[in-house]
Amino acid sequence: MDRLNLLDVVPAEASAALLEFVRQENLPSYRANQVLRRLWQVPAAGFGEMAELPAQLRARFTEIFALPRLEVGARERSVDGTEKFLFILADGQGIESVAIPDRGRLTLCISSQAGCALQCSFCATGAMGFQRNLSAWEIAGQVRELLLLDPPIPVSNIVFMGMGEPFMNWKAVSTALTILNDPDGLGIGARHITVSTVGVLPGIVALAERPEQFRLAISVHAPNDELRRHLMPINTKYPLRDLIAAAKAFSRRVTFEYVMLGGVNDSDAHAWQLASLAKECRAFVNLIPLHPGGAGNFTPASAERIRGFSRAIRERGVQVAVRKSRGKDIAAACGQLRVERLGRRSPVRSDQHGDVQVA
């Protein structure tokens, strides 16, 4: 009999399964609550580590339910405090997470896919191609594993900006969002959870339909369709005019992510175009210095050019910030550590839009 993976369902479903089990076993209902608490709130490595349960009951839970783990394949720490983790999955695939401390909070950048099918020309993950979607527990489990470290690393903020396009794996991502936010899950406030997309419109609609105040970031990276098609093939299917319309319809303020590519998308004319798009949908602009180790033959825009670009946007009445570059000494460009440790693998053919499952 297949064991139910209690980490791959939302907490309400896990609770219902546990309550049904203790009822069948003629156990008090508080036993179900004890286990539920150890899934995410105070996670246990396995049932054997739940000392609050009698040893015989721990063994019985192990027979019926599964609590799988992600294996830490590598852990690297930057001089600036940033830590990068390579997690090995059961099938040998690898995914990356990056923990970024900043002024009393810790943001974890998590992955939603192993690899990515969208082939943005400046992205190391895109260069490796698509391998597979992650399940909900593999997504939320990246946070869980940090809590299981000794000492644990508590996470205050989540950004879906690691490997993969979250809206190409919406069914699992939606479940993971509930686990991350639910008080019986990891209990992270919705406004502290950001989903970043290259602009998969059905996913933006699906996120907007959820009642929680999850945040949305859109990877723009070029302020006109011609350049964006060159940098991001997805723009052919979802052009900027449709993307801006979706951002205007989104009920919360949207952030535009914009990686600064020297001599490619960093002119004052580009800044003016970007400011115009942002004003149209009241977006906040986040400029990102290109991380060494990204794909392609791109060079980072200079610090002086980034300042000028930022100033040109601000002068047009748009709020803008420049993201601090972190983890340069630990190959923190997404995808680098996986390739370093696991080598390159042949990508899997994927219908790029077949996994967008909109409720």
Buried (B, 14 or more C-beta within 10 A) or exposed (E): EEEBBBBBBBBEBBBEBBBEBBEEEEBEEEBBBBBBBBBBBEBBEBBBEBEEBEEEBBEBBBEBBBBBBBEBBBBBEBEBEBBBBBBBBEEEBBBBBBBBBBEEEBBBBBBBBBBBBBBBBBBBBBBBBBBBBBBBBBBBBBBBBBBBEEEEBEBBBBBBBBBBBBBBBBBBBBBBBBBBBBEBBBEBBBEBBBBBBBBBBBBBBBBBEBEBEBBBBBBBBBBBBEBBBEBBBBBEEBBBEBBBEBBEEBEEEBBBBBBBBBEBBBBEEBBBBBBBBBEEBEBBBBBBBBBBBBBBEBEBBEEEBBEBBBEBBBEBEBBBEBEEBBBBEBBBBBBBBBBEBBEEBEBEEBEBBEBBBBE
